[in-house]
Amino acid sequence: MQKKALLALMLALTLVLTGCTLVQKDPEVDKAQAILTLGDQVITKGEVMEAMNYQLEYMSYLYSLYGYAYDPADPAAIAEVRSSVITSMKTQMVKTAKIGEMGLDKLTAEEEAKIQADAESAYQKNLDYIISDNEDLANLTEEEKQEKAKEQLTSTGYTMDKALEDARTTLLDDKLRQELIKDVQVTDEDIQKEYDSRVESAKSTYENNAGSWASAANNGTSPLYYTPAGVRFVKQILVKFTDEDQAAITAAGEKVTAAQSAVTAAESKVSDAQTVMDDENASAEDKTAAEGDLNAAKEELEKAQNDLTAAQAEADAATETGFANIDAAADEILAQIAEGADWDTLMAEKNQDPGMQSGITAERGYAVSADMTSFDAAFVQAAMALEKIGDVSGKIRGTSYGYYIIKYVGDAAEGPIALDEVKETLESSVLSTKQNETYDKQIQDWVTEMEPQFKENLKALDD
């Protein structure tokens, strides 16, 4: 952050924490004022300002990563951060007090070693990130990079001491959490309730949208709690165009696209000129100019249409050549299938579709439904045209890649997924939710219960 911006930030922080009356005070005494107290815990005004400054700096940096502006000196931003910091500090004070009461702050040598290791790891990750994100450091030695990164990190308020403090807080908070959730259990009723909810949600999403279910299944979304009617599984052997033919087809296709754009542009010019010609209120001068524009646009359109016809013919010819060059390979595969060759073995040997070479789609096949749009329409139509499980298509001309040879291998059973298939997943999810709820409620209850004991020095904030 630039020096001027930093000065503006610090001034704004001071105004928010002290009010608008610029009374002369000893800075160190002012910073030492207690803002929050709980038992023997004291948080000073300086500590609040430091935490706010760190958060505002971080927010500014985070926004900049995504190209957004964030003004850390904006009073509204400071007020929001102030509220967040005070709330967080209150909560942490309560947790610290309870950790002490429960004796959870008595750490083993192993736990102390973990704190040290976690802090060093976190600190080094921050250094590494700064180095990798700063091109200005590229020509420095490794030692120089580390020093520059440390300086930058320190300027944001993050030091090794801060890393150690954070690591200790994290470990102690985790011990408290584990203590609070140790007796949380999940019942069969809890699991059934969650299962019913997910089934109902999935049914609402997919019952009338089989194509969306098929796409989700092919993308690996699992589990899908409700399967609509009309979904089948198919496997395919893709016989791809040769690299040379694919390049020619692609280049010809780009010419078609460019020619179509030229036709569209010329049609627009013709339309614009004709609009002026047909306008009864247009002046004779405007109509004369429009007539010239119209004639020129019609000539441009004629040429563009001719270019499009030629480009389309070139694309068609390239496609025909591409298919001709793989006809023999596709015919050989179909002949082997007809002779009883094992489909999966043949698919493993001959297939050029990566989606059929590994993973769930290779094992189960692609999910397909008549209304899906994420696959080539030629593939979908041919897959849905197969009459019974085990049927194999002929060589189907694809729109982009070559020939599809498709086998109908099964149907997706309509209805909800069996509870037994997802019980373990649901149990883990419900347990996690109940643990979070138990922990959050207990912490909030403690904050509410101990709130009267908080001695928040509002005068220090408002003076």
C-alpha positions in Angstrom: 0.0 0.0 0.0 1.3 3.5 -0.8 2.4 5.7 2.1 -0.3 8.2 1.6 -3.0 5.5 1.5 -1.5 4.0 4.7 -1.5 7.4 6.5 -5.1 7.9 5.4 -6.0 4.5 6.7 -4.4 5.0 10.1 -6.1 8.4 10.4 -9.5 6.9 9.6 -8.9 4.1 12.1 -8.1 6.7 14.8 -11.2 8.7 14.0 -13.4 5.6 14.1 -11.9 4.4 17.4 -11.8 7.8 19.1 -14.6 9.8 17.6 -14.2 13.0 15.6 -12.8 15.2 18.4 -9.1 15.4 17.7 -8.0 15.8 21.4 -4.3 15.7 22.0 -3.3 12.5 23.8 -0.2 10.5 24.5 -0.3 7.9 21.7 1.1 5.1 23.8 -1.3 5.7 26.6 -4.2 6.0 24.2 -3.3 2.7 22.6 -3.0 1.0 26.0 -6.7 1.8 26.9 -8.7 -1.4 27.6 -11.3 -2.0 25.0 -12.4 -5.5 26.1 -11.8 -7.3 29.4 -12.9 -10.7 30.6 -11.4 -12.0 33.8 -7.6 -11.4 33.5 -7.9 -11.1 29.7 -7.4 -7.5 28.4 -7.6 -6.3 24.8 -6.3 -2.8 24.2 -7.2 -0.2 21.8 -3.8 -0.6 20.1 -4.5 -4.3 19.6 -7.9 -3.6 18.1 -6.4 -1.1 15.7 -3.6 -3.5 14.7 -6.2 -6.3 14.0 -8.3 -3.9 12.0 -5.3 -2.6 10.1 -4.3 -6.2 9.3 -7.8 -7.1 8.1 -8.2 -4.0 6.0 -4.8 -4.5 4.4 -5.7 -8.1 3.7 -9.1 -7.2 2.2 -7.4 -4.6 0.0 -4.9 -7.2 -1.2 -7.5 -9.8 -1.8 -9.7 -7.5 -3.9 -6.7 -6.5 -5.9 -6.0 -10.1 -6.9 -9.4 -10.2 -8.7 -9.1 -6.7 -10.2 -11.5 -5.0 -7.8 -11.1 -1.8 -5.9 -11.2 -1.8 -2.1 -10.6 1.5 -0.2 -9.3 0.5 3.2 -9.6 4.2 4.3 -13.4 4.3 3.5 -15.2 4.9 6.8 -17.9 2.4 5.9 -15.3 -0.3 5.3 -13.6 0.5 8.6 -16.8 0.5 10.5 -17.7 -2.9 9.1 -14.2 -4.3 9.9 -14.4 -2.8 13.4 -17.6 -4.6 14.2 -16.2 -7.9 12.8 -13.0 -7.6 14.7 -14.7 -6.7 18.0 -17.1 -9.6 17.6 -14.3 -12.0 16.8 -12.3 -10.8 19.7 -15.2 -11.2 22.1 -15.8 -14.8 20.9 -12.1 -15.7 21.1 -11.9 -14.3 24.7 -14.8 -16.5 25.7 -13.1 -19.6 24.1 -9.8 -18.8 25.7 -11.5 -18.5 29.1 -13.3 -21.8 28.7 -10.2 -23.5 27.4 -8.4 -22.4 30.6 -11.3 -23.5 32.9 -11.3 -26.9 31.2 -7.6 -27.3 31.5 -7.2 -27.7 27.7 -4.4 -25.1 27.6 -2.0 -27.6 29.3 -0.1 -28.8 26.2 2.1 -31.8 25.7 5.6 -31.6 24.2 4.1 -33.1 21.1 1.5 -30.4 20.8 4.0 -27.7 21.3 6.1 -29.2 18.5 3.0 -29.2 16.3 2.4 -25.6 17.0 6.0 -24.8 16.0 5.8 -26.9 12.8 2.4 -25.5 11.8 3.6 -21.9 12.3 6.8 -22.4 10.3 4.8 -24.1 7.5 2.2 -21.3 7.4 4.8 -18.6 7.5 6.9 -20.2 4.7 3.8 -20.7 2.5 3.1 -17.0 2.8 6.7 -16.2 1.8 6.6 -18.6 -1.1 3.4 -17.1 -2.3 4.8 -13.5 -2.2 7.9 -14.7 -4.1 5.9 -16.5 -6.8 3.5 -13.6 -7.2 6.2 -10.9 -7.5 8.0 -10.6 -10.8 10.3 -8.0 -9.3 12.0 -10.6 -7.2 12.8 -12.9 -10.1 16.4 -11.9 -10.6 17.4 -12.0 -7.0 19.1 -14.8 -5.2 17.0 -17.2 -3.1 18.3 -15.6 0.1 17.4 -12.1 -1.2 14.0 -13.2 -2.3 13.3 -14.6 1.2 14.4 -11.3 2.8 12.3 -9.2 0.5 9.3 -11.4 1.1 9.8 -11.2 4.9 9.8 -7.4 4.6 6.6 -7.4 2.6 5.0 -9.9 4.9 6.0 -7.9 8.0 4.6 -4.7 6.5 1.2 -6.4 6.5 1.5 -7.2 10.2 2.2 -10.9 9.7 5.4 -12.1 11.5 6.6 -15.4 12.8 5.3 -14.4 16.2 1.9 -13.9 14.6 2.2 -17.3 12.9 3.0 -18.9 16.2 0.1 -17.1 17.9 -2.3 -18.2 15.2 -1.1 -21.8 15.3 -1.5 -22.0 19.1 -5.0 -20.5 18.9 -5.9 -23.0 16.2 -4.7 -26.0 18.2 -6.4 -24.9 21.4 -9.6 -24.0 19.5 -9.5 -27.5 17.9 -9.1 -29.1 21.3 -12.1 -27.2 22.6 -14.1 -28.2 19.6 -13.3 -31.8 20.0 -14.3 -31.7 23.7 -17.6 -30.1 22.8 -18.6 -32.5 20.1 -17.2 -35.7 21.5 -20.7 -37.0 22.5 -22.6 -36.0 19.4 -24.2 -38.9 17.7 -26.3 -39.6 14.6 -29.5 -41.7 14.7 -31.1 -43.7 12.0 -33.9 -41.2 12.1 -31.5 -38.3 11.4 -30.1 -40.3 8.4 -33.6 -41.1 7.1 -34.6 -37.4 7.3 -31.6 -36.3 5.4 -32.0 -39.0 2.8 -35.7 -38.0 2.2 -34.7 -34.4 1.9 -32.0 -35.1 -0.7 -34.2 -37.4 -2.7 -37.0 -34.8 -2.8 -34.6 -32.1 -3.9 -33.0 -34.3 -6.6 -36.5 -35.4 -7.8 -37.5 -31.7 -8.2 -34.3 -31.0 -10.1 -34.2 -34.0 -12.5 -37.7 -35.5 -12.8 -38.5 -33.5 -15.9 -34.9 -32.9 -17.0 -33.3 -36.3 -17.8 -30.7 -34.5 -19.9 -29.4 -32.6 -16.9 -29.2 -35.8 -14.9 -27.3 -37.5 -17.7 -24.8 -34.7 -17.9 -24.3 -34.7 -14.2 -23.7 -38.4 -14.2 -21.2 -38.1 -17.0 -19.4 -35.3 -15.1 -18.9 -37.6 -12.1 -21.5 -36.0 -9.8 -22.2 -38.6 -7.2 -24.4 -39.6 -5.6 -27.4 -38.6 -7.6 -30.3 -39.2 -5.2 -33.1 -39.5 -7.8 -33.0 -40.9 -11.4 -35.6 -39.8 -13.9 -37.1 -42.0 -16.6 -35.6 -42.2 -20.0 -31.9 -42.5 -19.2 -29.8 -45.2 -20.7 -26.1 -46.1 -20.7 -24.1 -46.6 -23.9 -20.5 -47.3 -24.7 -18.8 -46.2 -27.8 -15.7 -46.8 -30.0 -14.7 -43.5 -31.6 -12.8 -43.7 -34.8 -11.2 -40.3 -35.1 -10.2 -38.4 -38.2 -6.5 -38.4 -38.9 -4.7 -35.4 -37.5 -4.1 -34.1 -41.1 -7.8 -34.4 -42.0 -8.9 -33.0 -38.7 -6.7 -29.9 -39.3 -8.2 -29.5 -42.8 -11.7 -29.9 -41.5 -11.1 -27.3 -38.8 -9.5 -24.8 -41.2 -12.4 -25.2 -43.6 -14.9 -24.7 -40.8 -13.2 -21.5 -39.8 -13.6 -20.3 -43.4 -17.3 -21.1 -43.3 -17.7 -19.2 -40.0 -15.8 -16.1 -41.5 -17.9 -16.2 -44.7 -21.1 -16.5 -42.7 -20.1 -13.4 -40.7 -19.4 -11.6 -43.9 -22.9 -12.5 -45.2 -24.5 -11.4 -42.0 -22.7 -8.0 -42.1 -23.6 -7.5 -45.8 -27.3 -8.4 -45.1 -27.3 -5.8 -42.3 -26.0 -3.1 -44.7 -28.6 -4.0 -47.3 -31.3 -3.8 -44.6 -30.1 -0.4 -43.3 -29.9 1.1 -46.8 -33.3 -0.3 -47.7 -34.8 1.2 -44.6 -33.8 4.7 -45.7 -35.1 4.0 -49.2 -38.5 3.0 -47.8 -38.7 6.0 -45.4 -41.2 8.5 -46.7 -39.8 11.2 -44.6 -36.2 10.7 -45.8 -34.8 13.6 -48.0 -34.1 13.1 -51.6 -30.4 13.6 -50.8 -30.5 10.8 -48.2 -32.4 8.5 -50.5 -29.8 9.1 -53.3 -27.0 8.2 -50.9 -28.9 5.2 -49.6 -29.4 4.0 -53.2 -25.7 4.0 -53.7 -25.1 2.2 -50.4 -27.8 -0.3 -51.3 -26.2 -1.2 -54.6 -22.8 -1.5 -53.1 -24.2 -3.6 -50.2 -26.0 -6.0 -52.6 -22.7 -6.5 -54.5 -21.0 -7.2 -51.2 -23.7 -9.6 -50.2 -23.5 -11.5 -53.5 -19.8 -11.9 -53.2 -20.1 -13.0 -49.5 -22.7 -15.5 -50.4 -20.5 -16.9 -53.2 -17.6 -17.1 -50.8 -19.9 -18.9 -48.3 -20.9 -21.4 -50.9 -17.3 -22.0 -51.8 -16.3 -22.3 -48.2 -19.1 -24.7 -47.4 -18.1 -26.8 -50.4 -14.5 -26.9 -49.2 -15.7 -27.9 -45.7 -17.9 -30.6 -47.1 -15.1 -32.0 -49.3 -12.7 -32.0 -46.3 -15.2 -33.8 -44.2 -15.9 -36.4 -46.9 -12.2 -37.0 -47.3 -11.8 -37.3 -43.6 -14.5 -40.0 -43.4 -13.2 -41.8 -46.5 -9.8 -42.1 -44.8 -11.2 -43.8 -41.7 -13.9 -46.0 -43.5 -11.7 -49.0 -43.6 -10.8 -48.8 -39.9 -14.4 -48.4 -38.8 -15.5 -51.3 -41.1 -12.9 -53.6 -39.6 -14.1 -52.9 -36.1 -17.7 -53.6 -37.1 -16.6 -56.8 -38.8 -14.9 -57.9 -35.6 -18.0 -57.1 -33.6 -20.1 -59.2 -36.0 -17.7 -62.1 -35.6 -18.3 -62.0 -31.8 -15.2 -60.1 -30.6 -15.5 -59.0 -26.9 -16.7 -55.4 -26.9 -14.7 -54.2 -23.9 -11.5 -55.7 -25.2 -12.1 -54.2 -28.6 -13.0 -50.8 -27.1 -9.8 -50.9 -25.0 -7.7 -51.6 -28.2 -9.4 -49.5 -30.8 -11.2 -46.7 -29.1 -9.9 -43.1 -29.5 -12.3 -41.5 -27.0 -10.5 -40.6 -23.8 -13.9 -40.7 -21.9 -14.2 -44.4 -22.7 -10.7 -45.3 -21.6 -10.9 -44.8 -17.8 -13.1 -43.9 -14.9 -16.8 -44.4 -14.4 -17.8 -43.8 -18.0 -15.5 -46.5 -19.2 -17.0 -48.9 -16.6 -20.7 -48.0 -16.9 -20.9 -46.1 -20.2 -22.1 -42.7 -21.0 -25.5 -41.7 -19.6 -27.7 -40.5 -22.5 -31.3 -39.2 -22.8 -33.3 -38.0 -25.7 -33.4 -34.4 -24.4 -29.7 -33.9 -23.6 -27.8 -31.2 -25.4 -24.3 -31.7 -24.0 -23.4 -34.4 -26.5 -23.3 -34.3 -30.3 -26.9 -34.6 -31.6 -25.8 -37.3 -34.0 -24.5 -39.4 -31.1 -27.6 -38.9 -29.0 -30.0 -39.7 -31.8 -28.1 -42.9 -32.7 -27.8 -44.0 -29.1 -31.5 -43.6 -28.4 -32.4 -45.3 -31.6 -30.9 -48.7 -30.4 -33.9 -50.9 -29.6 -32.6 -53.3 -26.9 -29.7 -53.7 -24.5 -26.8 -55.3 -26.4 -27.6 -53.7 -29.8 -24.7 -52.0 -31.6 -25.0 -49.2 -34.1 -23.3 -49.0 -37.5 -20.8 -46.3 -38.1 -22.4 -43.0 -37.2 -21.1 -39.9 -38.7 -20.2 -37.4 -36.0 -20.3 -33.7 -36.3 -16.7 -33.0 -35.3 -14.5 -36.0 -34.6 -15.2 -39.0 -36.9 -17.3 -42.2 -36.7 -19.2 -43.3 -33.6 -19.8 -47.0 -33.0 -22.3 -47.3 -30.1 -23.4 -50.1 -27.9 -26.5 -50.0 -25.7 -25.3 -51.5 -22.4 -28.1 -50.8 -19.9 -30.8 -48.5 -18.4 -30.6 -46.2 -15.4 -33.2 -47.4 -12.9 -35.9 -44.8 -12.4 -36.5 -43.6 -8.8 -34.6 -42.8 -5.7 -31.2 -44.2 -5.0 -31.2 -47.1 -2.4 -30.6 -45.8 1.1 -27.9 -48.5 1.8 -25.8 -47.1 -1.1 -25.5 -43.7 0.5 -26.0 -44.4 4.2 -22.3 -44.0 5.0 -22.1 -40.7 3.1 -25.2 -39.4 4.7 -24.1 -40.4 8.2 -20.8 -38.6 7.8 -22.5 -35.5 6.4 -25.2 -35.4 9.1 -22.6 -36.0 11.9 -20.5 -33.1 10.6 -23.6 -30.8 10.5 -24.7 -31.8 14.0 -21.2 -31.3 15.3 -21.0 -27.8 13.8 -24.4 -26.9 15.2 -23.5 -28.2 18.7 -20.2 -26.4 18.7 -21.6 -23.1 17.4 -24.5 -23.1 19.8 -22.4 -23.8 22.8 -20.0 -21.0 21.9 -22.8 -18.6 21.3 -24.5 -19.6 24.5 -21.3 -18.9 26.4 -20.9 -15.5 24.7 -24.4 -14.6 25.7 -24.0 -15.9 29.2 -20.7 -14.1 29.8 -21.6 -10.9 28.0 -22.5 -9.0 31.2 -18.9 -9.8 32.4 -17.5 -8.1 29.3 -16.3 -4.7 30.3 -16.2 -3.1 26.9 -14.6 0.3 27.3 -17.0 2.2 25.1 -15.6 5.5 26.4 -12.2 4.6 24.9 -13.9 4.1 21.5 -16.0 7.3 21.7 -13.7 9.8 23.4 
